[in-house]
Structures are given as C-alpha cells and as structure tokens.
Amino acid sequence: MPNPQGTPENLKPFKSEREESLTERLNLRITKTMKEELSTIDNPPEYCRQAIQEKLDRDKGQNNS
C-alpha cells in the first residue's frame, strides 16, 4: 500500500542554508485579494518572510533614531 504522506524523502526534516533555522510557525488571516496576488508569486512563503523582515528592520531603525 502506498504511503499517503508521499515519498520517504518528503518525511525527512527540512534543511536550510540560513543563518537561523525556520523552526517557528505563524498563522495569519489575509484578504482573498491578497491571497490571489500571493498565488501569482514564485515562492510565496519566502516573499512573506522577506516582507515581514523588511518591516521589522524598518521599524527597528525608526525606534533607534
């Protein structure tokens, strides 16, 4: 019987080349329009991570000024 979870390679822990590993999850609600726009982007999760990091960096810079 085939594995319903996919191939055994899919069950291996996720590896990344990042300085800090991606261990945490964040769930958020967005509008239907936002979701449709995100679906047209090549890598939506990475796009969202970059957008959040840019905003955090920008806010950090404003607080230090």
PDB file with one MODEL, atoms N, CA, C and O in Angstrom:
MODEL        1
ATOM      1  N   MET A   1       0.846  -1.180   0.000  1.00  0.00           N
ATOM      2  CA  MET A   1       0.000   0.000   0.000  1.00  0.00           C
ATOM      3  C   MET A   1       0.892   1.244   0.000  1.00  0.00           C
ATOM      4  O   MET A   1       1.831   1.333   0.791  1.00  0.00           O
ATOM      5  N   PRO A   2       0.605   2.197  -0.877  1.00  0.00           N
ATOM      6  CA  PRO A   2       1.444   3.400  -0.945  1.00  0.00           C
ATOM      7  C   PRO A   2       1.319   4.249   0.318  1.00  0.00           C
ATOM      8  O   PRO A   2       0.312   4.220   1.024  1.00  0.00           O
ATOM      9  N   ASN A   3       2.376   4.997   0.568  1.00  0.00           N
ATOM     10  CA  ASN A   3       2.419   5.899   1.720  1.00  0.00           C
ATOM     11  C   ASN A   3       1.549   7.114   1.422  1.00  0.00           C
ATOM     12  O   ASN A   3       1.825   7.819   0.452  1.00  0.00           O
ATOM     13  N   PRO A   4       0.508   7.393   2.211  1.00  0.00           N
ATOM     14  CA  PRO A   4      -0.350   8.551   1.949  1.00  0.00           C
ATOM     15  C   PRO A   4       0.359   9.881   2.183  1.00  0.00           C
ATOM     16  O   PRO A   4      -0.117  10.923   1.733  1.00  0.00           O
ATOM     17  N   GLN A   5       1.482   9.854   2.878  1.00  0.00           N
ATOM     18  CA  GLN A   5       2.218  11.086   3.159  1.00  0.00           C
ATOM     19  C   GLN A   5       3.149  11.467   2.016  1.00  0.00           C
ATOM     20  O   GLN A   5       3.705  12.565   2.031  1.00  0.00           O
ATOM     21  N   GLY A   6       3.332  10.620   1.047  1.00  0.00           N
ATOM     22  CA  GLY A   6       4.234  10.914  -0.064  1.00  0.00           C
ATOM     23  C   GLY A   6       5.468  10.038   0.000  1.00  0.00           C
ATOM     24  O   GLY A   6       5.462   8.987   0.639  1.00  0.00           O
ATOM     25  N   THR A   7       6.512  10.468  -0.656  1.00  0.00           N
ATOM     26  CA  THR A   7       7.738   9.680  -0.693  1.00  0.00           C
ATOM     27  C   THR A   7       8.508   9.818   0.616  1.00  0.00           C
ATOM     28  O   THR A   7       8.338  10.811   1.324  1.00  0.00           O
ATOM     29  N   PRO A   8       9.355   8.836   0.954  1.00  0.00           N
ATOM     30  CA  PRO A   8      10.129   8.937   2.200  1.00  0.00           C
ATOM     31  C   PRO A   8      11.001  10.193   2.263  1.00  0.00           C
ATOM     32  O   PRO A   8      11.274  10.692   3.355  1.00  0.00           O
ATOM     33  N   GLU A   9      11.443  10.714   1.115  1.00  0.00           N
ATOM     34  CA  GLU A   9      12.247  11.935   1.104  1.00  0.00           C
ATOM     35  C   GLU A   9      11.457  13.114   1.666  1.00  0.00           C
ATOM     36  O   GLU A   9      12.033  14.025   2.260  1.00  0.00           O
ATOM     37  N   ASN A  10      10.136  13.093   1.478  1.00  0.00           N
ATOM     38  CA  ASN A  10       9.297  14.183   1.978  1.00  0.00           C
ATOM     39  C   ASN A  10       9.174  14.156   3.497  1.00  0.00           C
ATOM     40  O   ASN A  10       8.807  15.162   4.106  1.00  0.00           O
ATOM     41  N   LEU A  11       9.476  13.014   4.115  1.00  0.00           N
ATOM     42  CA  LEU A  11       9.330  12.886   5.553  1.00  0.00           C
ATOM     43  C   LEU A  11      10.592  13.277   6.308  1.00  0.00           C
ATOM     44  O   LEU A  11      10.581  13.358   7.536  1.00  0.00           O
ATOM     45  N   LYS A  12      11.675  13.518   5.587  1.00  0.00           N
ATOM     46  CA  LYS A  12      12.926  13.915   6.231  1.00  0.00           C
ATOM     47  C   LYS A  12      12.810  15.344   6.739  1.00  0.00           C
ATOM     48  O   LYS A  12      12.098  16.150   6.140  1.00  0.00           O
ATOM     49  N   PRO A  13      13.497  15.680   7.835  1.00  0.00           N
ATOM     50  CA  PRO A  13      13.459  17.062   8.346  1.00  0.00           C
ATOM     51  C   PRO A  13      13.929  18.061   7.291  1.00  0.00           C
ATOM     52  O   PRO A  13      14.822  17.772   6.494  1.00  0.00           O
ATOM     53  N   PHE A  14      13.315  19.229   7.303  1.00  0.00           N
ATOM     54  CA  PHE A  14      13.647  20.297   6.369  1.00  0.00           C
ATOM     55  C   PHE A  14      15.020  20.861   6.696  1.00  0.00           C
ATOM     56  O   PHE A  14      15.297  21.179   7.853  1.00  0.00           O
ATOM     57  N   LYS A  15      15.880  20.990   5.697  1.00  0.00           N
ATOM     58  CA  LYS A  15      17.217  21.573   5.888  1.00  0.00           C
ATOM     59  C   LYS A  15      17.277  22.900   5.154  1.00  0.00           C
ATOM     60  O   LYS A  15      16.661  23.072   4.102  1.00  0.00           O
ATOM     61  N   SER A  16      18.027  23.835   5.720  1.00  0.00           N
ATOM     62  CA  SER A  16      18.108  25.168   5.148  1.00  0.00           C
ATOM     63  C   SER A  16      19.538  25.682   5.221  1.00  0.00           C
ATOM     64  O   SER A  16      20.322  25.258   6.071  1.00  0.00           O
ATOM     65  N   GLU A  17      19.865  26.594   4.325  1.00  0.00           N
ATOM     66  CA  GLU A  17      21.188  27.221   4.297  1.00  0.00           C
ATOM     67  C   GLU A  17      21.195  28.538   5.083  1.00  0.00           C
ATOM     68  O   GLU A  17      22.154  29.305   4.994  1.00  0.00           O
ATOM     69  N   ARG A  18      20.154  28.796   5.836  1.00  0.00           N
ATOM     70  CA  ARG A  18      20.001  30.067   6.553  1.00  0.00           C
ATOM     71  C   ARG A  18      20.872  30.127   7.799  1.00  0.00           C
ATOM     72  O   ARG A  18      21.258  29.096   8.348  1.00  0.00           O
ATOM     73  N   GLU A  19      21.180  31.351   8.243  1.00  0.00           N
ATOM     74  CA  GLU A  19      21.901  31.538   9.498  1.00  0.00           C
ATOM     75  C   GLU A  19      21.075  30.999  10.663  1.00  0.00           C
ATOM     76  O   GLU A  19      21.600  30.337  11.558  1.00  0.00           O
ATOM     77  N   GLU A  20      19.791  31.291  10.639  1.00  0.00           N
ATOM     78  CA  GLU A  20      18.883  30.858  11.697  1.00  0.00           C
ATOM     79  C   GLU A  20      17.834  29.952  11.054  1.00  0.00           C
ATOM     80  O   GLU A  20      17.239  30.309  10.037  1.00  0.00           O
ATOM     81  N   SER A  21      17.611  28.784  11.646  1.00  0.00           N
ATOM     82  CA  SER A  21      16.695  27.825  11.036  1.00  0.00           C
ATOM     83  C   SER A  21      15.241  28.277  11.180  1.00  0.00           C
ATOM     84  O   SER A  21      14.889  29.037  12.083  1.00  0.00           O
ATOM     85  N   LEU A  22      14.420  27.790  10.270  1.00  0.00           N
ATOM     86  CA  LEU A  22      12.996  28.118  10.266  1.00  0.00           C
ATOM     87  C   LEU A  22      12.263  27.081  11.114  1.00  0.00           C
ATOM     88  O   LEU A  22      11.826  26.051  10.601  1.00  0.00           O
ATOM     89  N   THR A  23      12.130  27.354  12.405  1.00  0.00           N
ATOM     90  CA  THR A  23      11.527  26.388  13.313  1.00  0.00           C
ATOM     91  C   THR A  23      10.130  26.791  13.769  1.00  0.00           C
ATOM     92  O   THR A  23       9.366  25.939  14.223  1.00  0.00           O
ATOM     93  N   GLU A  24       9.785  28.053  13.662  1.00  0.00           N
ATOM     94  CA  GLU A  24       8.510  28.539  14.186  1.00  0.00           C
ATOM     95  C   GLU A  24       7.491  28.718  13.069  1.00  0.00           C
ATOM     96  O   GLU A  24       7.840  28.901  11.903  1.00  0.00           O
ATOM     97  N   ARG A  25       6.230  28.662  13.458  1.00  0.00           N
ATOM     98  CA  ARG A  25       5.136  28.857  12.502  1.00  0.00           C
ATOM     99  C   ARG A  25       4.323  30.076  12.921  1.00  0.00           C
ATOM    100  O   ARG A  25       4.242  30.413  14.102  1.00  0.00           O
ATOM    101  N   LEU A  26       3.726  30.726  11.934  1.00  0.00           N
ATOM    102  CA  LEU A  26       2.869  31.870  12.179  1.00  0.00           C
ATOM    103  C   LEU A  26       1.661  31.746  11.266  1.00  0.00           C
ATOM    104  O   LEU A  26       1.809  31.613  10.051  1.00  0.00           O
ATOM    105  N   ASN A  27       0.475  31.787  11.841  1.00  0.00           N
ATOM    106  CA  ASN A  27      -0.754  31.745  11.046  1.00  0.00           C
ATOM    107  C   ASN A  27      -1.391  33.120  11.094  1.00  0.00           C
ATOM    108  O   ASN A  27      -1.491  33.729  12.159  1.00  0.00           O
ATOM    109  N   LEU A  28      -1.818  33.605   9.949  1.00  0.00           N
ATOM    110  CA  LEU A  28      -2.483  34.890   9.926  1.00  0.00           C
ATOM    111  C   LEU A  28      -3.574  34.890   8.875  1.00  0.00           C
ATOM    112  O   LEU A  28      -3.543  34.107   7.925  1.00  0.00           O
ATOM    113  N   ARG A  29      -4.507  35.748   9.053  1.00  0.00           N
ATOM    114  CA  ARG A  29      -5.610  35.876   8.097  1.00  0.00           C
ATOM    115  C   ARG A  29      -5.298  37.023   7.148  1.00  0.00           C
ATOM    116  O   ARG A  29      -4.801  38.078   7.544  1.00  0.00           O
ATOM    117  N   ILE A  30      -5.608  36.776   5.879  1.00  0.00           N
ATOM    118  CA  ILE A  30      -5.427  37.797   4.852  1.00  0.00           C
ATOM    119  C   ILE A  30      -6.688  37.852   4.001  1.00  0.00           C
ATOM    120  O   ILE A  30      -7.533  36.959   4.064  1.00  0.00           O
ATOM    121  N   THR A  31      -6.803  38.897   3.216  1.00  0.00           N
ATOM    122  CA  THR A  31      -7.966  39.025   2.352  1.00  0.00           C
ATOM    123  C   THR A  31      -7.843  38.076   1.167  1.00  0.00           C
ATOM    124  O   THR A  31      -6.755  37.601   0.845  1.00  0.00           O
ATOM    125  N   LYS A  32      -8.954  37.815   0.535  1.00  0.00           N
ATOM    126  CA  LYS A  32      -8.970  36.961  -0.648  1.00  0.00           C
ATOM    127  C   LYS A  32      -8.104  37.571  -1.751  1.00  0.00           C
ATOM    128  O   LYS A  32      -7.389  36.859  -2.457  1.00  0.00           O
ATOM    129  N   THR A  33      -8.177  38.891  -1.889  1.00  0.00           N
ATOM    130  CA  THR A  33      -7.381  39.586  -2.902  1.00  0.00           C
ATOM    131  C   THR A  33      -5.890  39.399  -2.644  1.00  0.00           C
ATOM    132  O   THR A  33      -5.123  39.141  -3.573  1.00  0.00           O
ATOM    133  N   MET A  34      -5.477  39.528  -1.376  1.00  0.00           N
ATOM    134  CA  MET A  34      -4.068  39.338  -1.038  1.00  0.00           C
ATOM    135  C   MET A  34      -3.629  37.912  -1.371  1.00  0.00           C
ATOM    136  O   MET A  34      -2.545  37.710  -1.918  1.00  0.00           O
ATOM    137  N   LYS A  35      -4.457  36.932  -1.045  1.00  0.00           N
ATOM    138  CA  LYS A  35      -4.115  35.538  -1.327  1.00  0.00           C
ATOM    139  C   LYS A  35      -3.991  35.294  -2.826  1.00  0.00           C
ATOM    140  O   LYS A  35      -3.091  34.580  -3.268  1.00  0.00           O
ATOM    141  N   GLU A  36      -4.882  35.876  -3.601  1.00  0.00           N
ATOM    142  CA  GLU A  36      -4.816  35.724  -5.059  1.00  0.00           C
ATOM    143  C   GLU A  36      -3.528  36.327  -5.615  1.00  0.00           C
ATOM    144  O   GLU A  36      -2.890  35.747  -6.492  1.00  0.00           O
ATOM    145  N   GLU A  37      -3.155  37.493  -5.097  1.00  0.00           N
ATOM    146  CA  GLU A  37      -1.915  38.132  -5.546  1.00  0.00           C
ATOM    147  C   GLU A  37      -0.697  37.307  -5.139  1.00  0.00           C
ATOM    148  O   GLU A  37       0.238  37.158  -5.926  1.00  0.00           O
ATOM    149  N   LEU A  38      -0.700  36.774  -3.927  1.00  0.00           N
ATOM    150  CA  LEU A  38       0.419  35.950  -3.464  1.00  0.00           C
ATOM    151  C   LEU A  38       0.558  34.677  -4.287  1.00  0.00           C
ATOM    152  O   LEU A  38       1.667  34.185  -4.495  1.00  0.00           O
ATOM    153  N   SER A  39      -0.563  34.146  -4.753  1.00  0.00           N
ATOM    154  CA  SER A  39      -0.500  32.898  -5.521  1.00  0.00           C
ATOM    155  C   SER A  39       0.184  33.083  -6.874  1.00  0.00           C
ATOM    156  O   SER A  39       0.577  32.102  -7.504  1.00  0.00           O
ATOM    157  N   THR A  40       0.329  34.321  -7.324  1.00  0.00           N
ATOM    158  CA  THR A  40       0.996  34.568  -8.603  1.00  0.00           C
ATOM    159  C   THR A  40       2.517  34.686  -8.448  1.00  0.00           C
ATOM    160  O   THR A  40       3.239  34.737  -9.443  1.00  0.00           O
ATOM    161  N   ILE A  41       3.000  34.730  -7.212  1.00  0.00           N
ATOM    162  CA  ILE A  41       4.424  34.889  -6.925  1.00  0.00           C
ATOM    163  C   ILE A  41       5.079  33.515  -6.885  1.00  0.00           C
ATOM    164  O   ILE A  41       4.461  32.545  -6.446  1.00  0.00           O
ATOM    165  N   ASP A  42       6.330  33.426  -7.341  1.00  0.00           N
ATOM    166  CA  ASP A  42       7.035  32.146  -7.416  1.00  0.00           C
ATOM    167  C   ASP A  42       7.137  31.427  -6.073  1.00  0.00           C
ATOM    168  O   ASP A  42       6.846  30.233  -5.998  1.00  0.00           O
ATOM    169  N   ASN A  43       7.538  32.112  -5.029  1.00  0.00           N
ATOM    170  CA  ASN A  43       7.761  31.485  -3.725  1.00  0.00           C
ATOM    171  C   ASN A  43       7.065  32.313  -2.646  1.00  0.00           C
ATOM    172  O   ASN A  43       7.717  33.103  -1.963  1.00  0.00           O
ATOM    173  N   PRO A  44       5.744  32.144  -2.481  1.00  0.00           N
ATOM    174  CA  PRO A  44       5.000  32.978  -1.532  1.00  0.00           C
ATOM    175  C   PRO A  44       5.527  32.960  -0.097  1.00  0.00           C
ATOM    176  O   PRO A  44       5.588  34.024   0.519  1.00  0.00           O
ATOM    177  N   PRO A  45       5.910  31.816   0.471  1.00  0.00           N
ATOM    178  CA  PRO A  45       6.408  31.850   1.849  1.00  0.00           C
ATOM    179  C   PRO A  45       7.658  32.714   2.006  1.00  0.00           C
ATOM    180  O   PRO A  45       7.772  33.480   2.963  1.00  0.00           O
ATOM    181  N   GLU A  46       8.588  32.588   1.070  1.00  0.00           N
ATOM    182  CA  GLU A  46       9.817  33.387   1.156  1.00  0.00           C
ATOM    183  C   GLU A  46       9.500  34.870   0.948  1.00  0.00           C
ATOM    184  O   GLU A  46      10.086  35.728   1.607  1.00  0.00           O
ATOM    185  N   TYR A  47       8.595  35.164   0.053  1.00  0.00           N
ATOM    186  CA  TYR A  47       8.169  36.544  -0.188  1.00  0.00           C
ATOM    187  C   TYR A  47       7.612  37.152   1.104  1.00  0.00           C
ATOM    188  O   TYR A  47       7.949  38.282   1.455  1.00  0.00           O
ATOM    189  N   CYS A  48       6.764  36.404   1.805  1.00  0.00           N
ATOM    190  CA  CYS A  48       6.177  36.896   3.058  1.00  0.00           C
ATOM    191  C   CYS A  48       7.237  37.059   4.138  1.00  0.00           C
ATOM    192  O   CYS A  48       7.212  38.037   4.885  1.00  0.00           O
ATOM    193  N   ARG A  49       8.178  36.104   4.230  1.00  0.00           N
ATOM    194  CA  ARG A  49       9.251  36.229   5.215  1.00  0.00           C
ATOM    195  C   ARG A  49      10.067  37.490   4.957  1.00  0.00           C
ATOM    196  O   ARG A  49      10.392  38.224   5.890  1.00  0.00           O
ATOM    197  N   GLN A  50      10.398  37.743   3.693  1.00  0.00           N
ATOM    198  CA  GLN A  50      11.189  38.931   3.355  1.00  0.00           C
ATOM    199  C   GLN A  50      10.419  40.209   3.663  1.00  0.00           C
ATOM    200  O   GLN A  50      10.993  41.172   4.170  1.00  0.00           O
ATOM    201  N   ALA A  51       9.126  40.224   3.362  1.00  0.00           N
ATOM    202  CA  ALA A  51       8.314  41.414   3.625  1.00  0.00           C
ATOM    203  C   ALA A  51       8.239  41.701   5.122  1.00  0.00           C
ATOM    204  O   ALA A  51       8.346  42.853   5.543  1.00  0.00           O
ATOM    205  N   ILE A  52       8.056  40.661   5.919  1.00  0.00           N
ATOM    206  CA  ILE A  52       7.996  40.830   7.371  1.00  0.00           C
ATOM    207  C   ILE A  52       9.342  41.317   7.900  1.00  0.00           C
ATOM    208  O   ILE A  52       9.394  42.212   8.743  1.00  0.00           O
ATOM    209  N   GLN A  53      10.435  40.725   7.404  1.00  0.00           N
ATOM    210  CA  GLN A  53      11.763  41.125   7.876  1.00  0.00           C
ATOM    211  C   GLN A  53      12.068  42.571   7.510  1.00  0.00           C
ATOM    212  O   GLN A  53      12.634  43.305   8.320  1.00  0.00           O
ATOM    213  N   GLU A  54      11.699  42.993   6.297  1.00  0.00           N
ATOM    214  CA  GLU A  54      11.915  44.390   5.889  1.00  0.00           C
ATOM    215  C   GLU A  54      11.169  45.344   6.809  1.00  0.00           C
ATOM    216  O   GLU A  54      11.718  46.368   7.214  1.00  0.00           O
ATOM    217  N   LYS A  55       9.932  45.022   7.143  1.00  0.00           N
ATOM    218  CA  LYS A  55       9.133  45.880   8.033  1.00  0.00           C
ATOM    219  C   LYS A  55       9.734  45.909   9.433  1.00  0.00           C
ATOM    220  O   LYS A  55       9.810  46.972  10.050  1.00  0.00           O
ATOM    221  N   LEU A  56      10.166  44.744   9.947  1.00  0.00           N
ATOM    222  CA  LEU A  56      10.801  44.705  11.265  1.00  0.00           C
ATOM    223  C   LEU A  56      12.068  45.549  11.286  1.00  0.00           C
ATOM    224  O   LEU A  56      12.300  46.294  12.238  1.00  0.00           O
ATOM    225  N   ASP A  57      12.895  45.437  10.237  1.00  0.00           N
ATOM    226  CA  ASP A  57      14.129  46.219  10.155  1.00  0.00           C
ATOM    227  C   ASP A  57      13.830  47.713  10.083  1.00  0.00           C
ATOM    228  O   ASP A  57      14.495  48.518  10.734  1.00  0.00           O
ATOM    229  N   ARG A  58      12.828  48.075   9.289  1.00  0.00           N
ATOM    230  CA  ARG A  58      12.451  49.482   9.137  1.00  0.00           C
ATOM    231  C   ARG A  58      11.958  50.054  10.468  1.00  0.00           C
ATOM    232  O   ARG A  58      12.330  51.164  10.849  1.00  0.00           O
ATOM    233  N   ASP A  59      11.121  49.290  11.170  1.00  0.00           N
ATOM    234  CA  ASP A  59      10.609  49.744  12.469  1.00  0.00           C
ATOM    235  C   ASP A  59      11.729  49.850  13.492  1.00  0.00           C
ATOM    236  O   ASP A  59      11.741  50.773  14.306  1.00  0.00           O
ATOM    237  N   LYS A  60      12.662  48.921  13.458  1.00  0.00           N
ATOM    238  CA  LYS A  60      13.805  48.946  14.373  1.00  0.00           C
ATOM    239  C   LYS A  60      14.637  50.188  14.128  1.00  0.00           C
ATOM    240  O   LYS A  60      15.096  50.815  15.083  1.00  0.00           O
ATOM    241  N   GLY A  61      14.844  50.561  12.871  1.00  0.00           N
ATOM    242  CA  GLY A  61      15.601  51.751  12.515  1.00  0.00           C
ATOM    243  C   GLY A  61      14.925  53.024  12.958  1.00  0.00           C
ATOM    244  O   GLY A  61      15.601  53.974  13.350  1.00  0.00           O
ATOM    245  N   GLN A  62      13.604  53.069  12.906  1.00  0.00           N
ATOM    246  CA  GLN A  62      12.855  54.248  13.342  1.00  0.00           C
ATOM    247  C   GLN A  62      12.917  54.412  14.857  1.00  0.00           C
ATOM    248  O   GLN A  62      12.955  55.534  15.361  1.00  0.00           O
ATOM    249  N   ASN A  63      12.926  53.309  15.575  1.00  0.00           N
ATOM    250  CA  ASN A  63      12.957  53.377  17.035  1.00  0.00           C
ATOM    251  C   ASN A  63      14.332  53.794  17.545  1.00  0.00           C
ATOM    252  O   ASN A  63      14.437  54.356  18.635  1.00  0.00           O
ATOM    253  N   ASN A  64      15.392  53.528  16.773  1.00  0.00           N
ATOM    254  CA  ASN A  64      16.747  53.886  17.184  1.00  0.00           C
ATOM    255  C   ASN A  64      17.107  55.326  16.832  1.00  0.00           C
ATOM    256  O   ASN A  64      18.112  55.842  17.320  1.00  0.00           O
ATOM    257  N   SER A  65      16.321  55.972  16.008  1.00  0.00           N
ATOM    258  CA  SER A  65      16.641  57.335  15.565  1.00  0.00           C
ATOM    259  C   SER A  65      16.291  58.366  16.596  1.00  0.00           C
ATOM    260  O   SER A  65      16.499  59.559  16.373  1.00  0.00           O
TER     261      SER A  65
ENDMDL
END
